[in-house]
Every structure is written in C-alpha cells, then in structure tokens.
Amino acid sequence: MAALPGLLRAWAPPELRGGERMPVRQTLVVGRSTEASWRIADEELSGRHFEMWRVGERLALRDLDSTNGTAVNGEWALAPREVEAGDLVRAGRCLFVVHDRPMGTAPPSRTTAAVVTSPADRLAQAPARFAARLKAALHAAGLEPLPVLAVLRTDDLEALTLLGPSERAAQEREAIADAFVEAVRSIEDPPAAVLHHLVLRRHPDSPVFTRLTAGVPEAPDDAAAYERRREIILELYREVAGDLQALERLLRQRGIPVTRRWLSVHLERWGGRAMRGLRKK
C-alpha cells in the first residue's frame, strides 16, 4: 500500500500541552477551543485555527479565518491548498510537519518516534534539537537556559527549521546555536532579540522574513529594511498607545500599506503588545 500524507506532528513550547502527533483520517481541525479535534492551549491559536482533510490520496489545508494566520513552508496560506510529506505548517507558536503514513496503520509510538528515518522525521525534530543544543551550550557557558528558552520566537525557529532536513542544515543550526551563546554573553539586548538578529543576518532571504515584510515597499537591503520597518512600527505603536486603527492610518500615510490583521500578528511576534497603553514621554 502506498504511503499517504496522513500524520501531523507538532513542536510547541514546553508549557503547551496537546500531544505531539495526530493522524489525519478524514478531517482534522487544529485550534484552541473544545470544538477543535486537536486542541492545543496556545493563546496565539484561534478556537478553530486551520483544517486539514483528505482529497482522494492527497491532503489539503485551509486557514479557518484565524486571527494570526496559517503559513505553509513560510508563506501565508491565503486559500485552500494541497500539502505533502515534509511540508512545515506554522500556526500560533506551534510548528507542524506533515508525515507519510500508510492508511490503516497506527501512528508511531513514542519509542519508535525517537528513531529518525525520513526527511520529515528529521525536520520535525529540528526545533527540539536546536533547543537542546542551545540548552547544552548555555549550561557550558555558565548561563541559566530556561529563561532564555522560554522567550525564543517561533518565527526564528520556523526560519531555522525551513533550512531543511539535511545534515548541512543541521550543522548550520548548531553553528547558530553556538554563535548565539557567544553573542548573548557580550550583548545587552534581550536573548530573543539577539537570536532574531543573528538568524536574520545569516538567512535574510528566508520565506519567514519575506512573509513578515509582505505588503510593505521593497528596499535594497532586505535585512536592514526589515529592521527599519520594525523600528518605525514599534515607535508609532507607542505614540498611539496601542490603537491599531490609528497605527494603520499613520503607516499608510508613510507609504507602508499594512492591515490591522498584519499589525496584530507582527506586534505580537516583536513583543510590542507589552507596550500597549504606554505613550512616549
């Protein structure tokens, strides 16, 4: 029997519960509410966030008009689309990898799941392996790892995972983990910002960062442009004390045509929501 894409495997921050894998039999709805068939307690997920279903021997996905959107391989899923084994799905703070599995067979057990056999397996394990490398390197440097790991941005883990399942990609993730630990010891910026700048500088053409700047004017230096736009948006966000309608209007006046939904998603990613209600003195 041919292997069909029929298993969704998840990575989520350690504090979230909801299981690590789920078979896709006919339909599977992922979300935060009891109406979802796979419920995950992630505040960045909508109640019914996205759906996967079978179309013959293929698998399809659609975003269920979620607040924060769904991305496949780094690009927004703006319409229903097919997915296949090895595709990376991002929703909220969770990353999901589509797996092949023969119909009628049981999902891998926790014991067999530890054995990496396929590109999809290696891709699914990439975020956890990166976090483990970070933890070991932080311990070795005499730094407490838990506060650092707790604030890592899923955008950066998504970008690192999208480097792929190859050994070369794994080595690059390890190199970034080691470079991050060296940088975090000497730079006063928050650890999440240090990692973000490091990943952005080394991989500015990642589809994740392209997605984050979608809808804004092009600039010759993508990484620098991304940082300038982020700084402008956060600065104006403080000016308007968290009023997204006013922020959208000001940005459009400056030639940056973004929507309130886009702003809501990326202010959350950038830690800007913590500034809500704080006007500049």
C-alpha positions in Angstrom: 0.0 0.0 0.0 1.4 3.4 -1.0 2.3 5.8 1.8 -0.1 8.8 2.0 0.5 12.0 3.9 -1.6 11.2 6.9 0.1 12.2 10.1 0.7 15.7 11.5 3.5 16.0 14.0 3.9 19.1 16.2 6.5 21.1 18.0 5.3 23.6 20.6 6.8 25.4 23.5 7.2 23.1 26.6 4.4 24.8 28.6 1.8 23.9 26.0 0.0 20.6 26.1 -2.0 18.8 23.4 0.1 15.8 22.2 2.9 15.6 19.7 1.2 13.9 16.8 -2.2 13.3 15.3 -3.4 11.2 12.4 -5.4 12.9 9.6 -8.2 10.4 8.8 -10.9 12.3 7.1 -10.7 15.8 8.6 -8.6 17.4 11.4 -9.3 20.8 12.9 -6.5 22.3 14.9 -7.2 25.1 17.4 -7.6 26.3 21.0 -11.2 25.5 21.7 -13.1 22.3 22.5 -14.6 22.5 19.0 -11.2 21.6 17.6 -10.4 17.9 17.0 -6.8 18.6 18.1 -6.9 21.1 20.9 -3.7 22.9 21.9 -3.7 25.5 24.7 -1.8 28.2 22.7 -3.2 31.7 23.1 -2.0 32.6 19.6 -4.2 29.9 18.1 -7.8 30.7 17.2 -10.5 28.5 18.6 -10.7 26.7 15.2 -7.4 27.8 13.5 -6.8 25.6 10.5 -8.2 22.4 9.0 -6.7 19.5 7.1 -8.7 17.0 5.1 -8.3 14.2 2.6 -8.9 14.7 -1.1 -8.6 11.1 -2.5 -5.0 10.2 -1.9 -3.9 13.8 -1.2 -4.1 16.1 1.8 -5.4 19.7 1.7 -5.2 22.5 4.2 -7.0 25.8 4.7 -6.9 28.5 7.3 -10.3 28.9 9.1 -10.2 32.7 9.1 -7.8 32.7 12.1 -6.7 35.9 13.7 -2.9 35.2 13.4 -3.0 33.3 10.1 -1.5 29.9 9.0 1.7 29.6 7.0 2.9 26.6 4.9 6.7 26.5 4.2 7.0 30.1 5.3 4.2 31.5 3.2 0.7 32.6 4.3 -2.0 30.0 3.3 -4.4 32.6 1.9 -6.5 29.9 0.1 -7.1 26.2 0.4 -4.0 24.3 -0.9 -2.6 20.8 -1.1 0.2 19.7 1.3 2.6 16.8 1.2 5.0 15.0 3.4 7.8 17.3 4.7 5.7 20.5 4.5 6.1 22.7 7.5 2.9 24.4 8.8 3.1 27.3 11.3 0.1 28.3 13.4 0.4 30.3 16.6 3.6 29.3 18.4 3.4 25.8 17.0 5.2 24.2 14.1 3.6 21.1 12.4 5.3 18.7 9.9 3.3 16.6 7.5 4.3 12.9 7.5 3.8 10.0 5.2 2.0 7.1 6.8 0.3 4.0 5.1 -3.5 4.1 5.6 -4.8 1.9 8.3 -1.5 1.7 10.3 -1.1 3.1 13.8 0.9 6.3 14.4 4.5 5.9 15.5 4.8 5.1 19.2 6.9 7.3 21.5 9.6 4.7 21.3 9.8 4.4 17.5 9.4 8.2 17.1 12.8 8.6 18.6 14.3 6.8 15.6 14.9 9.3 12.8 14.3 7.6 9.5 12.9 10.1 7.0 13.4 13.7 6.0 10.0 14.5 7.6 11.2 12.9 10.9 14.4 15.0 10.8 12.5 18.2 10.0 10.0 17.6 12.8 12.9 17.1 15.3 14.8 20.2 14.2 13.3 22.7 16.7 13.7 20.4 19.7 17.3 19.6 18.7 18.1 23.2 18.2 16.7 24.0 21.7 18.7 21.1 23.1 21.9 22.4 21.6 21.1 25.8 23.0 20.5 24.4 26.4 23.7 22.5 26.5 25.8 25.4 25.2 24.2 27.8 27.8 24.9 25.3 30.6 28.5 25.0 29.4 28.8 28.8 29.4 27.5 29.0 33.0 24.2 30.6 31.9 20.7 29.5 33.1 19.0 28.1 30.0 15.3 28.1 31.0 14.7 31.9 30.9 16.4 32.0 27.5 14.5 29.1 26.0 11.2 30.5 27.3 11.4 33.7 25.3 12.6 32.3 21.9 10.5 33.5 19.0 8.7 30.8 16.9 9.5 32.9 13.8 13.2 32.3 14.2 12.7 28.5 15.0 10.4 28.4 11.9 13.2 30.0 9.8 15.8 27.6 11.1 13.6 24.6 10.5 13.0 25.7 6.9 16.7 25.3 6.3 15.7 21.7 5.7 16.4 18.2 7.0 19.9 17.8 5.5 23.0 17.2 7.6 24.3 20.5 6.3 21.2 22.3 7.6 21.6 20.6 11.0 25.2 21.8 11.2 24.1 25.3 10.4 21.5 25.2 13.2 24.2 24.0 15.5 26.6 26.8 14.4 23.8 29.4 15.0 23.2 28.0 18.5 26.8 28.2 19.4 27.1 31.7 17.9 24.1 32.8 19.8 25.5 31.7 23.2 28.7 33.6 22.4 26.8 36.7 21.5 24.3 36.6 24.4 27.2 36.8 26.8 28.5 40.1 25.4 25.4 41.9 24.1 23.0 43.5 26.4 19.9 43.1 24.2 17.3 40.5 25.3 18.2 37.0 24.3 15.2 36.7 21.9 16.4 39.8 20.0 19.9 38.5 19.9 18.8 35.3 18.2 16.4 37.1 15.9 19.1 39.4 14.6 21.6 36.5 14.2 19.2 34.4 12.2 18.0 37.4 10.1 21.6 38.4 9.4 22.6 34.8 8.3 19.4 34.0 6.4 17.7 37.2 5.3 16.1 35.5 2.3 14.1 33.1 4.5 10.5 32.9 3.4 9.6 33.6 7.0 11.2 37.1 6.9 9.7 37.7 3.4 6.3 36.9 4.9 6.9 39.4 7.8 7.6 42.2 5.3 4.8 41.2 2.9 2.8 44.3 1.9 5.5 46.9 2.6 7.7 48.6 0.0 10.8 46.9 -1.3 14.2 48.2 -0.2 17.7 47.3 -1.5 18.9 45.8 1.8 16.3 43.3 2.9 17.6 42.7 6.4 18.2 46.4 7.1 14.8 47.3 5.6 13.1 44.7 7.9 14.7 46.2 11.0 13.9 49.8 9.9 10.3 48.9 9.3 10.0 47.1 12.6 11.5 50.1 14.5 9.1 52.5 12.8 6.1 50.4 13.5 7.0 49.9 17.2 7.8 53.6 17.6 4.4 54.6 16.2 2.7 51.9 18.2 4.0 53.6 21.3 2.9 57.0 20.0 -0.7 55.9 19.5 -0.8 53.9 22.8 -1.7 50.6 21.1 -4.6 52.0 18.8 -4.2 49.7 15.8 -6.6 51.8 13.7 -4.6 54.9 14.3 -1.4 53.0 13.7 -2.7 51.6 10.4 -3.6 55.1 9.3 -0.2 56.6 10.2 1.7 53.8 8.4 -0.4 54.3 5.3 0.5 58.0 5.4 4.1 57.0 5.4 3.7 54.7 2.4 3.6 51.4 4.4 0.3 49.8 3.5 -0.3 47.1 6.1 -3.6 45.8 7.5 -4.7 45.7 11.1 -4.5 41.9 11.0 -0.9 42.0 9.8 -0.1 44.5 12.6 -1.8 42.3 15.2 0.3 39.3 14.1 3.6 41.0 14.0 3.3 43.2 17.0 2.8 40.0 19.0 5.9 38.5 17.4 8.0 41.5 18.1 6.9 41.8 21.8 5.1 45.1 21.0 1.9 44.2 22.7 3.6 44.6 26.0 3.8 48.3 25.2 0.1 48.7 24.8 -1.2 51.8 26.6 2.3 53.3 27.0 2.7 56.7 25.4 6.1 58.1 24.8 7.1 60.7 27.3 
